[in-house]
Amino acid sequence: MTDLKIPKRLTTALVNSLTAGVVPRIGLEHIAVGRKPEVEAILRDMDNIAEGGAAMKLITGRYGSGKSFLLQTIRNYALDRDFVTADADLSPERRLVGTKGQGLATYRELMTHLSTRTRPDGGALEAVLQKWILGIQQEAMKAGDLRAGDPALTQEVEKRIIAAASGMHHLVHGFDFAKVLAAYWNGYKLGEDEKKQAALRWLRGEYPNKTEARKELDVAVIIDDDTWYDYMKLWSEFVAKIGYKGLLLFIDEGVNLYKISNSVARTGNYEKLLTMFNDTMQGKAEHLGIFLGGTPQFVEDERRGLFSYEALRSRLVEGRFAGNGYRNYTGPILKLEMLSHEEILILLQKLLQIHGLHFGYSPSLTDADLIQFMEMAVGRLGADELLTPREVVRDFMDLLHTLHQNPEASFGGLLGERMAAPAAAGREQDDLDDFLAEFEL
């Protein structure tokens, strides 16, 4: 049995996710390989965000190249560094803007997955607000030598909440945001759960109309399709004020914007993306990081991709000195390349250990076996251009499952069958070509 120590909960998530070809949300540190320059570049951006800056990165690569894996890995790094994170996948129902509330749907998804170090699986909105109130109470008690239950403590806390909220009035919608925070505090102070829940509903963007919000919270606006990004900028400053390093948004499947068939709707989403890019690059946002994953086609297609929108193309296109084997990791786009052969071998070693640990057996495959499997994977026609880590992982997990569940099967036999199938297909094609060659047109 391997000496590797990983909780069963993590090995289950890893084995199930990798077998299905999806990225696990937990345990990524046990299988992460390569991507060192990309990770270091994003960690530098995180340092700048913690100091009050902002950043935006587009992470591009073909399907299965590791975009989602890198985004989740960075998300875990961010949580360990005391950032607040939120992640969402774009889809036909979730965009940056839309006529049917698709932008608001993205905001709601981000708020559902709002996470902190103590709440890494999402749903951290109320925990963030309670941390804020608790911190203010502790500061007031220390400054005024007050005790819990002292009426003067409540007054002092209210003063500090008003002072903190008033500091956000200069931002767009800052006054209404501060008013809802005050409503949450009043519900918290008086034990009125209905008022607390109403404030949480508003902050999650769940009010359908302004009339209902005005009735329950005395607030004349709601978060909607046009304003949700402004509130994300408010959240980034708010979480920084209460002790976190900042707010990082991880938005994946950007290709769904490319797939929008209506050119006006697609351009509207690209305009919103341009606004986000300008805000982060020009210092209009603070303590905010935005990381968007998408395919090269989504970015570079000059007919429907981001490069079809000249204002974005001029900002994202590589400089004259990039290329020719040189990489620039400080630019707005991170292009993911195929893992090296050495990195693939290390990944296979990690997967073998985790599989053995999860199913309770001592792996018998040697490094020579792993090299043989790797050579088969990367030796396929076009593998240098088309093979992705997802394909390698799925094939290897399938091999391990088959060997474990069928004791009579052998590694050499399975690999031989896998290699024989393409060869047989090639011979059949050669025979057909010889047969057809006898005919003349």
C-alpha positions as CSV (number, residue, x, y, z in Angstrom):
1,M,0.0,0.0,0.0
2,T,1.2,3.5,-0.8
3,D,2.3,5.8,2.0
4,L,0.3,8.6,0.5
5,K,-2.2,10.0,3.0
6,I,-5.3,11.6,1.5
7,P,-8.8,11.5,3.2
8,K,-11.4,9.2,1.6
9,R,-13.6,12.2,0.8
10,L,-10.9,13.7,-1.4
11,T,-9.9,10.5,-3.2
12,T,-13.6,9.9,-3.9
13,A,-14.0,13.3,-5.4
14,L,-10.8,13.0,-7.4
15,V,-11.5,9.5,-8.8
16,N,-15.1,10.2,-9.7
17,S,-14.3,13.6,-11.3
18,L,-11.3,12.5,-13.3
19,T,-13.1,9.4,-14.5
20,A,-15.9,11.5,-15.8
21,G,-13.5,14.0,-17.4
22,V,-14.5,17.0,-15.2
23,V,-12.4,19.1,-12.8
24,P,-12.7,18.3,-9.1
25,R,-13.3,21.3,-6.8
26,I,-11.3,19.8,-4.0
27,G,-8.0,17.9,-3.7
28,L,-6.4,19.5,-6.8
29,E,-3.1,20.0,-5.0
30,H,-2.6,16.2,-5.0
31,I,-2.6,16.0,-8.9
32,A,-1.4,19.4,-10.0
33,V,1.6,19.3,-12.3
34,G,3.3,21.9,-14.6
35,R,1.8,25.3,-15.3
36,K,4.4,26.9,-13.0
37,P,4.9,30.1,-15.0
38,E,1.2,30.6,-15.4
39,V,0.5,30.1,-11.7
40,E,3.4,32.4,-10.8
41,A,2.0,35.1,-13.1
42,I,-1.5,34.9,-11.5
43,L,0.0,34.9,-8.0
44,R,1.8,38.1,-8.8
45,D,-1.6,39.6,-9.9
46,M,-3.1,38.4,-6.6
47,D,-0.3,40.3,-4.7
48,N,-1.2,43.4,-6.6
49,I,-4.9,42.9,-5.9
50,A,-4.2,42.5,-2.2
51,E,-2.5,45.9,-2.3
52,G,-5.5,47.6,-3.7
53,G,-5.0,47.0,-7.4
54,A,-7.1,45.0,-9.9
55,A,-6.4,42.5,-12.7
56,M,-8.0,40.6,-15.5
57,K,-6.7,37.6,-17.3
58,L,-8.0,35.5,-20.2
59,I,-6.9,31.9,-19.9
60,T,-7.2,30.2,-23.3
61,G,-6.7,26.6,-24.5
62,R,-8.6,23.9,-26.4
63,Y,-11.3,21.8,-24.7
64,G,-9.6,19.6,-22.2
65,S,-6.3,21.5,-22.1
66,G,-6.5,22.4,-18.5
67,K,-8.3,25.8,-18.4
68,S,-10.9,24.8,-15.8
69,F,-8.2,22.9,-13.8
70,L,-6.0,26.0,-13.6
71,L,-8.9,28.2,-12.6
72,Q,-9.9,25.9,-9.8
73,T,-6.2,25.5,-8.7
74,I,-5.8,29.3,-8.5
75,R,-9.2,29.5,-6.7
76,N,-7.8,27.2,-4.0
77,Y,-4.6,29.3,-3.8
78,A,-6.7,32.4,-3.4
79,L,-8.8,30.9,-0.5
80,D,-5.6,29.9,1.3
81,R,-4.4,33.5,0.9
82,D,-7.6,34.9,2.5
83,F,-9.3,36.2,-0.6
84,V,-13.1,35.9,-1.2
85,T,-13.8,34.0,-4.4
86,A,-16.8,33.5,-6.6
87,D,-17.0,31.2,-9.6
88,A,-19.5,30.6,-12.4
89,D,-19.7,28.9,-15.8
90,L,-21.3,30.8,-18.6
91,S,-24.1,29.2,-20.6
92,P,-27.0,30.2,-22.8
93,E,-28.8,31.1,-19.6
94,R,-25.9,32.9,-18.0
95,R,-24.1,35.7,-19.9
96,L,-22.6,39.1,-19.1
97,V,-25.7,40.9,-20.3
98,G,-28.9,39.8,-21.9
99,T,-32.5,40.7,-22.6
100,K,-33.9,37.9,-20.4
101,G,-31.9,38.4,-17.3
102,Q,-28.9,36.3,-18.3
103,G,-26.5,38.9,-16.7
104,L,-28.3,38.8,-13.4
105,A,-28.3,35.0,-13.6
106,T,-24.5,35.1,-13.7
107,Y,-24.4,37.4,-10.7
108,R,-26.7,35.0,-8.8
109,E,-24.5,32.1,-9.7
110,L,-21.4,33.9,-8.5
111,M,-23.1,34.8,-5.2
112,T,-24.2,31.2,-4.7
113,H,-20.6,30.2,-5.0
114,L,-19.2,33.0,-2.9
115,S,-16.5,31.3,-0.9
116,T,-14.0,32.0,1.9
117,R,-11.2,30.0,3.5
118,T,-13.7,28.8,6.2
119,R,-16.5,28.3,3.7
120,P,-14.7,26.9,0.6
121,D,-17.8,25.2,-0.9
122,G,-19.8,28.4,-1.4
123,G,-22.7,30.0,0.4
124,A,-20.4,32.3,2.3
125,L,-22.5,35.5,2.0
126,E,-24.0,35.5,5.5
127,A,-20.7,34.3,7.0
128,V,-19.0,37.3,5.4
129,L,-21.6,39.7,6.9
130,Q,-21.5,38.1,10.3
131,K,-17.7,38.4,10.3
132,W,-18.0,42.1,9.5
133,I,-20.5,42.7,12.4
134,L,-18.4,40.6,14.8
135,G,-15.3,42.5,13.9
136,I,-17.0,45.9,14.5
137,Q,-18.3,44.7,17.8
138,Q,-14.9,43.6,19.0
139,E,-13.3,46.8,17.9
140,A,-15.9,48.9,19.7
141,M,-15.5,46.8,22.9
142,K,-11.7,47.3,22.9
143,A,-11.8,51.0,22.1
144,G,-14.5,51.9,24.6
145,D,-13.8,49.3,27.3
146,L,-17.4,48.0,26.8
147,R,-18.9,44.6,27.6
148,A,-21.5,42.5,25.7
149,G,-25.0,43.6,26.5
150,D,-24.0,47.2,27.3
151,P,-26.4,49.6,25.6
152,A,-23.5,51.9,24.8
153,L,-22.0,49.1,22.7
154,T,-25.0,49.0,20.4
155,Q,-24.7,52.7,19.8
156,E,-21.0,52.5,19.2
157,V,-21.4,49.6,16.7
158,E,-24.1,51.6,14.8
159,K,-21.7,54.6,14.5
160,R,-19.0,52.4,13.1
161,I,-21.3,50.6,10.7
162,I,-22.6,54.0,9.4
163,A,-19.0,55.2,9.1
164,A,-17.9,52.1,7.1
165,A,-21.0,52.2,4.9
166,S,-20.6,56.0,4.2
167,G,-17.2,55.3,2.8
168,M,-18.8,53.5,-0.1
169,H,-21.2,56.3,-1.1
170,H,-18.8,57.6,-3.7
171,L,-19.2,54.4,-5.7
172,V,-22.1,53.8,-8.1
173,H,-25.0,52.4,-6.1
174,G,-22.9,52.6,-2.9
175,F,-25.6,54.4,-1.0
176,D,-28.2,51.7,-1.6
177,F,-25.7,49.0,-0.9
178,A,-24.8,50.6,2.4
179,K,-28.5,51.0,3.2
180,V,-29.1,47.2,2.8
181,L,-26.1,46.4,5.0
182,A,-27.6,48.7,7.7
183,A,-30.9,46.8,7.3
184,Y,-29.1,43.5,7.8
185,W,-27.4,44.9,11.0
186,N,-30.8,46.0,12.4
187,G,-32.3,42.6,11.7
188,Y,-29.2,41.0,13.4
189,K,-29.4,43.4,16.4
190,L,-33.2,43.0,17.0
191,G,-33.3,39.3,16.2
192,E,-35.7,39.9,13.2
193,D,-34.9,37.1,10.8
194,E,-37.3,38.4,8.2
195,K,-35.4,41.6,7.9
196,K,-32.1,39.7,7.7
197,Q,-33.4,37.4,5.0
198,A,-34.8,40.3,3.1
199,A,-31.4,42.0,3.1
200,L,-29.7,38.7,2.0
201,R,-32.3,38.3,-0.8
202,W,-31.5,41.8,-2.1
203,L,-27.7,41.2,-1.9
204,R,-28.1,37.9,-3.8
205,G,-30.1,39.7,-6.6
206,E,-33.3,37.8,-5.9
207,Y,-35.8,40.6,-5.8
208,P,-38.0,40.5,-8.9
209,N,-39.0,44.2,-8.9
210,K,-38.3,47.5,-7.2
211,T,-41.8,47.7,-5.6
212,E,-41.2,44.7,-3.4
213,A,-37.7,45.9,-2.4
214,R,-39.0,49.3,-1.5
215,K,-41.8,47.7,0.6
216,E,-39.5,45.4,2.6
217,L,-36.2,47.3,2.8
218,D,-37.1,50.9,1.8
219,V,-34.6,50.7,-1.0
220,A,-35.6,52.2,-4.4
221,V,-33.3,50.0,-6.6
222,I,-32.5,46.3,-7.1
223,I,-29.6,44.5,-8.6
224,D,-30.4,43.8,-12.3
225,D,-28.9,42.9,-15.6
226,D,-27.4,46.3,-16.2
227,T,-26.0,46.9,-12.7
228,W,-24.7,43.6,-11.4
229,Y,-21.1,44.2,-12.3
230,D,-21.2,47.6,-10.5
231,Y,-22.2,45.7,-7.4
232,M,-19.3,43.3,-7.8
233,K,-17.0,46.3,-7.6
234,L,-18.8,47.3,-4.4
235,W,-18.3,43.8,-3.0
236,S,-14.6,43.9,-3.8
237,E,-14.1,47.1,-1.8
238,F,-16.4,45.9,1.0
239,V,-14.6,42.6,1.6
240,A,-11.3,44.4,1.6
241,K,-12.6,46.8,4.2
242,I,-13.6,44.0,6.6
243,G,-10.2,42.2,6.5
244,Y,-10.1,40.0,3.4
245,K,-7.5,40.5,0.7
246,G,-10.0,41.2,-2.1
247,L,-12.6,39.5,-4.4
248,L,-11.6,37.2,-7.2
249,L,-14.2,36.2,-9.9
250,F,-13.5,33.0,-11.8
251,I,-15.7,32.8,-14.9
252,D,-15.4,29.7,-17.2
253,E,-16.8,28.6,-20.5
254,G,-16.4,32.0,-22.2
255,V,-16.9,30.2,-25.5
256,N,-20.7,30.5,-24.8
257,L,-20.4,34.2,-25.6
258,Y,-18.8,33.3,-28.9
259,K,-21.8,30.9,-29.6
260,I,-24.4,33.7,-29.3
261,S,-25.9,33.7,-32.8
262,N,-27.4,37.2,-32.6
263,S,-24.6,39.7,-33.5
264,V,-26.2,42.6,-31.5
265,A,-26.4,40.4,-28.3
266,R,-22.9,39.1,-28.9
267,T,-21.5,42.6,-29.3
268,G,-23.4,43.7,-26.1
269,N,-21.6,41.0,-24.1
270,Y,-18.2,42.0,-25.6
271,E,-18.9,45.6,-24.7
272,K,-19.5,44.6,-21.1
273,L,-16.3,42.5,-21.2
274,L,-14.5,45.6,-22.5
275,T,-15.8,47.6,-19.5
276,M,-14.5,45.0,-17.1
277,F,-11.2,45.0,-18.8
278,N,-10.8,48.8,-18.8
279,D,-11.9,49.0,-15.1
280,T,-9.3,46.5,-14.0
281,M,-6.5,47.8,-16.2
282,Q,-7.1,51.5,-15.6
283,G,-7.5,51.4,-11.8
284,K,-11.2,52.1,-11.8
285,A,-11.7,49.0,-9.6
286,E,-10.0,48.1,-6.4
287,H,-9.2,44.7,-4.8
288,L,-10.8,42.9,-7.8
289,G,-9.5,40.1,-10.0
290,I,-11.4,38.6,-12.9
291,F,-10.2,35.4,-14.6
292,L,-12.1,34.2,-17.7
293,G,-11.5,30.9,-19.4
294,G,-12.2,30.2,-23.1
295,T,-11.0,28.6,-26.2
296,P,-8.5,30.2,-28.7
297,Q,-11.4,30.4,-31.2
298,F,-13.5,32.5,-28.7
299,V,-10.6,35.0,-28.5
300,E,-9.0,35.0,-31.9
301,D,-11.8,34.4,-34.4
302,E,-12.0,37.7,-36.3
303,R,-15.6,37.0,-37.4
304,R,-17.3,36.2,-34.1
305,G,-14.7,36.1,-31.4
306,L,-13.3,38.8,-29.2
307,F,-11.0,39.9,-32.1
308,S,-14.1,40.8,-34.1
309,Y,-14.6,43.7,-31.7
310,E,-11.9,46.1,-32.6
311,A,-11.7,47.8,-29.2
312,L,-10.9,44.4,-27.6
313,R,-8.7,43.1,-30.4
314,S,-6.4,46.1,-30.1
315,R,-6.0,45.5,-26.3
316,L,-5.6,41.7,-26.4
317,V,-3.5,41.1,-29.5
318,E,0.1,40.1,-28.9
319,G,2.9,42.6,-29.3
320,R,5.4,42.6,-32.1
321,F,8.0,40.9,-30.0
322,A,5.9,38.0,-28.8
323,G,5.9,34.6,-30.5
324,N,8.9,32.8,-32.1
325,G,9.1,30.5,-29.1
326,Y,9.0,33.3,-26.5
327,R,6.2,33.6,-24.0
328,N,4.8,36.7,-22.2
329,Y,3.0,35.7,-19.0
330,T,2.3,39.3,-17.9
331,G,0.0,40.1,-20.8
332,P,-3.8,39.9,-20.6
333,I,-3.9,36.4,-22.2
334,L,-2.4,33.2,-20.9
335,K,-2.3,30.5,-23.6
336,L,-2.1,27.0,-22.2
337,E,0.2,24.6,-24.1
338,M,0.3,20.8,-23.9
339,L,2.0,19.4,-20.8
340,S,5.6,18.1,-21.4
341,H,6.2,14.4,-21.5
342,E,7.9,14.6,-18.1
343,E,4.9,16.4,-16.6
344,I,2.6,13.8,-18.1
345,L,4.7,11.0,-16.5
346,I,4.5,12.7,-13.1
347,L,0.7,13.1,-13.5
348,L,0.3,9.4,-14.2
349,Q,2.4,8.5,-11.1
350,K,0.1,10.6,-9.0
351,L,-3.1,9.2,-10.5
352,L,-1.8,5.6,-9.9
353,Q,-1.1,6.3,-6.2
354,I,-4.5,7.9,-5.7
355,H,-6.3,5.0,-7.4
356,G,-4.5,2.5,-5.3
357,L,-5.2,4.4,-2.1
358,H,-8.8,4.9,-2.9
359,F,-9.5,1.2,-3.7
360,G,-7.1,-0.2,-1.1
361,Y,-4.5,-2.0,-3.2
362,S,-0.8,-1.7,-3.9
363,P,-0.2,-0.6,-7.5
364,S,1.8,-3.0,-9.5
365,L,2.4,-0.9,-12.5
366,T,6.0,0.3,-12.8
367,D,7.4,3.5,-14.2
368,A,8.3,1.6,-17.3
369,D,4.6,0.7,-17.7
370,L,3.7,4.3,-17.3
371,I,6.2,5.4,-19.9
372,Q,4.8,2.8,-22.3
373,F,1.3,4.1,-21.8
374,M,2.5,7.7,-22.2
375,E,4.3,6.7,-25.4
376,M,1.1,5.1,-26.7
377,A,-0.9,8.3,-25.9
378,V,1.5,10.8,-27.3
379,G,2.5,8.6,-30.3
380,R,-0.9,8.7,-31.9
381,L,-1.2,10.6,-35.1
382,G,-1.6,14.3,-34.5
383,A,-1.1,13.9,-30.7
384,D,1.3,16.8,-30.5
385,E,-1.4,19.1,-31.7
386,L,-4.6,17.5,-30.6
387,L,-3.9,15.5,-27.4
388,T,-5.1,17.1,-24.2
389,P,-4.5,16.3,-20.5
390,R,-8.2,15.4,-20.2
391,E,-7.9,12.7,-22.8
392,V,-4.7,11.3,-21.2
393,V,-6.3,11.2,-17.7
394,R,-9.6,9.7,-18.9
395,D,-7.8,6.9,-20.8
396,F,-5.5,6.2,-17.9
397,M,-8.3,6.1,-15.3
398,D,-10.2,3.8,-17.6
399,L,-7.2,1.5,-17.8
400,L,-6.8,1.5,-14.0
401,H,-10.5,0.7,-13.5
402,T,-10.4,-2.1,-16.0
403,L,-7.2,-3.7,-14.4
404,H,-8.7,-3.4,-10.9
405,Q,-12.1,-4.9,-11.8
406,N,-10.8,-7.6,-14.1
407,P,-7.9,-9.5,-12.3
408,E,-7.5,-11.7,-15.4
409,A,-6.6,-8.7,-17.5
410,S,-3.0,-7.6,-17.9
411,F,-1.5,-4.3,-18.6
412,G,0.4,-5.5,-21.6
413,G,-2.6,-7.2,-23.0
414,L,-4.9,-4.2,-22.7
415,L,-2.3,-1.9,-24.1
416,G,-1.6,-4.3,-27.0
417,E,-5.3,-4.4,-27.9
418,R,-5.5,-0.6,-27.8
419,M,-2.5,-0.3,-30.1
420,A,-3.6,-3.1,-32.4
421,A,-7.0,-1.5,-33.1
422,P,-5.6,1.5,-35.0
423,A,-3.1,-0.7,-36.8
424,A,-5.9,-3.1,-38.0
425,A,-7.9,-0.1,-39.2
426,G,-4.9,1.1,-41.1
427,R,-4.4,-2.3,-42.7
428,E,-8.1,-2.5,-43.7
429,Q,-7.7,1.0,-45.4
430,D,-4.6,-0.2,-47.2
431,D,-6.4,-3.3,-48.5
432,L,-9.3,-1.1,-49.7
433,D,-6.9,1.2,-51.4
434,D,-5.2,-1.7,-53.2
435,F,-8.6,-3.1,-54.3
436,L,-9.8,0.3,-55.6
437,A,-6.4,0.9,-57.4
438,E,-7.3,-1.9,-59.9
439,F,-10.2,0.1,-61.3
440,E,-9.8,2.9,-63.9
441,L,-12.1,5.8,-64.4
